[in-house]
Amino acid sequence: MIIAGALTEHQADLLSHSFFFLAVKPYFYLTLNNNPMKEELKCCLCGTNIEDGFGNNPEPVSLNEEDRCCDDCNAEEVIPARLAMMFI
């Protein structure tokens, strides 16, 4: 039996994470992935459809905040550009 206010900080943390993963996360997953009104995203660099529905931030290759890029362009163009900026 759990008495209100008698949870340790660790138990409360576990309980909150359990609630998120069992109740909240599936709701958001279903809401985002089963939305018939969801527009298809296209990669701003190569023009292919982005399958996962989210894409990647293409900065610094594209500076438009609304642009998204596919995983392939992220790996081949965006990440190398970011690494190059670190060593300039």
Rosetta constraint file for C-alpha pairs under 8 A:
AtomPair CA 2 CA 6 HARMONIC 7.12 0.50
AtomPair CA 2 CA 7 HARMONIC 7.48 0.50
AtomPair CA 3 CA 7 HARMONIC 7.50 0.50
AtomPair CA 7 CA 11 HARMONIC 5.80 0.50
AtomPair CA 7 CA 12 HARMONIC 5.96 0.50
AtomPair CA 8 CA 12 HARMONIC 6.22 0.50
AtomPair CA 9 CA 13 HARMONIC 6.14 0.50
AtomPair CA 10 CA 14 HARMONIC 6.21 0.50
AtomPair CA 11 CA 15 HARMONIC 6.09 0.50
AtomPair CA 12 CA 16 HARMONIC 6.17 0.50
AtomPair CA 13 CA 17 HARMONIC 6.24 0.50
AtomPair CA 14 CA 18 HARMONIC 6.01 0.50
AtomPair CA 15 CA 19 HARMONIC 6.17 0.50
AtomPair CA 16 CA 20 HARMONIC 6.27 0.50
AtomPair CA 17 CA 21 HARMONIC 6.23 0.50
AtomPair CA 18 CA 22 HARMONIC 5.90 0.50
AtomPair CA 19 CA 23 HARMONIC 5.50 0.50
AtomPair CA 19 CA 24 HARMONIC 6.85 0.50
AtomPair CA 20 CA 24 HARMONIC 4.76 0.50
AtomPair CA 20 CA 25 HARMONIC 5.81 0.50
AtomPair CA 21 CA 25 HARMONIC 5.18 0.50
AtomPair CA 21 CA 26 HARMONIC 7.14 0.50
AtomPair CA 22 CA 26 HARMONIC 6.82 0.50
AtomPair CA 23 CA 27 HARMONIC 6.65 0.50
AtomPair CA 24 CA 28 HARMONIC 6.45 0.50
AtomPair CA 25 CA 29 HARMONIC 6.07 0.50
AtomPair CA 26 CA 30 HARMONIC 6.03 0.50
AtomPair CA 27 CA 31 HARMONIC 6.02 0.50
AtomPair CA 28 CA 32 HARMONIC 5.96 0.50
AtomPair CA 29 CA 33 HARMONIC 5.97 0.50
AtomPair CA 30 CA 34 HARMONIC 5.53 0.50
AtomPair CA 30 CA 35 HARMONIC 7.84 0.50
AtomPair CA 31 CA 35 HARMONIC 5.95 0.50
AtomPair CA 32 CA 38 HARMONIC 7.82 0.50
AtomPair CA 33 CA 53 HARMONIC 7.41 0.50
AtomPair CA 40 CA 49 HARMONIC 6.84 0.50
AtomPair CA 40 CA 50 HARMONIC 7.23 0.50
AtomPair CA 40 CA 53 HARMONIC 7.23 0.50
AtomPair CA 41 CA 49 HARMONIC 5.86 0.50
AtomPair CA 41 CA 50 HARMONIC 5.38 0.50
AtomPair CA 41 CA 51 HARMONIC 7.97 0.50
AtomPair CA 41 CA 53 HARMONIC 6.63 0.50
AtomPair CA 41 CA 54 HARMONIC 7.71 0.50
AtomPair CA 41 CA 55 HARMONIC 7.74 0.50
AtomPair CA 41 CA 68 HARMONIC 7.53 0.50
AtomPair CA 42 CA 47 HARMONIC 5.38 0.50
AtomPair CA 42 CA 48 HARMONIC 5.46 0.50
AtomPair CA 42 CA 49 HARMONIC 4.49 0.50
AtomPair CA 42 CA 50 HARMONIC 5.55 0.50
AtomPair CA 42 CA 68 HARMONIC 7.28 0.50
AtomPair CA 42 CA 69 HARMONIC 7.29 0.50
AtomPair CA 42 CA 70 HARMONIC 7.82 0.50
AtomPair CA 43 CA 47 HARMONIC 4.65 0.50
AtomPair CA 43 CA 48 HARMONIC 5.41 0.50
AtomPair CA 43 CA 49 HARMONIC 6.27 0.50
AtomPair CA 43 CA 50 HARMONIC 6.29 0.50
AtomPair CA 43 CA 55 HARMONIC 7.71 0.50
AtomPair CA 43 CA 67 HARMONIC 7.63 0.50
AtomPair CA 43 CA 68 HARMONIC 5.72 0.50
AtomPair CA 43 CA 69 HARMONIC 4.22 0.50
AtomPair CA 43 CA 70 HARMONIC 5.32 0.50
AtomPair CA 44 CA 62 HARMONIC 7.83 0.50
AtomPair CA 44 CA 67 HARMONIC 5.91 0.50
AtomPair CA 44 CA 68 HARMONIC 5.97 0.50
AtomPair CA 44 CA 69 HARMONIC 5.56 0.50
AtomPair CA 45 CA 69 HARMONIC 6.36 0.50
AtomPair CA 45 CA 73 HARMONIC 6.94 0.50
AtomPair CA 46 CA 73 HARMONIC 7.39 0.50
AtomPair CA 48 CA 70 HARMONIC 7.46 0.50
AtomPair CA 49 CA 70 HARMONIC 7.69 0.50
AtomPair CA 50 CA 54 HARMONIC 7.31 0.50
AtomPair CA 50 CA 55 HARMONIC 6.03 0.50
AtomPair CA 50 CA 69 HARMONIC 7.45 0.50
AtomPair CA 50 CA 70 HARMONIC 5.57 0.50
AtomPair CA 51 CA 55 HARMONIC 7.95 0.50
AtomPair CA 54 CA 68 HARMONIC 7.67 0.50
AtomPair CA 55 CA 68 HARMONIC 5.36 0.50
AtomPair CA 55 CA 69 HARMONIC 5.43 0.50
AtomPair CA 55 CA 70 HARMONIC 5.42 0.50
AtomPair CA 55 CA 71 HARMONIC 6.96 0.50
AtomPair CA 56 CA 68 HARMONIC 5.32 0.50
AtomPair CA 56 CA 69 HARMONIC 5.09 0.50
AtomPair CA 56 CA 70 HARMONIC 6.30 0.50
AtomPair CA 56 CA 71 HARMONIC 6.89 0.50
AtomPair CA 56 CA 74 HARMONIC 6.69 0.50
AtomPair CA 57 CA 67 HARMONIC 7.13 0.50
AtomPair CA 57 CA 68 HARMONIC 5.42 0.50
AtomPair CA 57 CA 69 HARMONIC 6.41 0.50
AtomPair CA 57 CA 74 HARMONIC 7.98 0.50
AtomPair CA 58 CA 62 HARMONIC 5.49 0.50
AtomPair CA 58 CA 63 HARMONIC 7.53 0.50
AtomPair CA 58 CA 67 HARMONIC 6.89 0.50
AtomPair CA 58 CA 68 HARMONIC 5.94 0.50
AtomPair CA 58 CA 69 HARMONIC 5.62 0.50
AtomPair CA 58 CA 74 HARMONIC 6.75 0.50
AtomPair CA 58 CA 78 HARMONIC 5.87 0.50
AtomPair CA 59 CA 63 HARMONIC 5.57 0.50
AtomPair CA 59 CA 64 HARMONIC 7.96 0.50
AtomPair CA 59 CA 78 HARMONIC 6.86 0.50
AtomPair CA 60 CA 78 HARMONIC 6.86 0.50
AtomPair CA 60 CA 81 HARMONIC 6.91 0.50
AtomPair CA 60 CA 82 HARMONIC 6.84 0.50
AtomPair CA 61 CA 77 HARMONIC 7.46 0.50
AtomPair CA 61 CA 78 HARMONIC 6.03 0.50
AtomPair CA 61 CA 81 HARMONIC 7.07 0.50
AtomPair CA 62 CA 67 HARMONIC 7.20 0.50
AtomPair CA 63 CA 67 HARMONIC 7.95 0.50
AtomPair CA 69 CA 73 HARMONIC 6.29 0.50
AtomPair CA 69 CA 74 HARMONIC 6.34 0.50
AtomPair CA 70 CA 74 HARMONIC 6.12 0.50
AtomPair CA 71 CA 75 HARMONIC 6.18 0.50
AtomPair CA 72 CA 76 HARMONIC 6.04 0.50
AtomPair CA 73 CA 77 HARMONIC 5.32 0.50
AtomPair CA 73 CA 78 HARMONIC 6.57 0.50
AtomPair CA 74 CA 78 HARMONIC 4.73 0.50
AtomPair CA 74 CA 79 HARMONIC 6.00 0.50
AtomPair CA 75 CA 79 HARMONIC 5.65 0.50
AtomPair CA 75 CA 80 HARMONIC 7.44 0.50
AtomPair CA 76 CA 80 HARMONIC 6.74 0.50
AtomPair CA 77 CA 81 HARMONIC 6.18 0.50
AtomPair CA 78 CA 82 HARMONIC 6.26 0.50
AtomPair CA 79 CA 83 HARMONIC 6.19 0.50
AtomPair CA 80 CA 84 HARMONIC 6.05 0.50
AtomPair CA 81 CA 85 HARMONIC 6.30 0.50
AtomPair CA 82 CA 86 HARMONIC 6.56 0.50
AtomPair CA 83 CA 87 HARMONIC 6.83 0.50
AtomPair CA 84 CA 88 HARMONIC 6.45 0.50
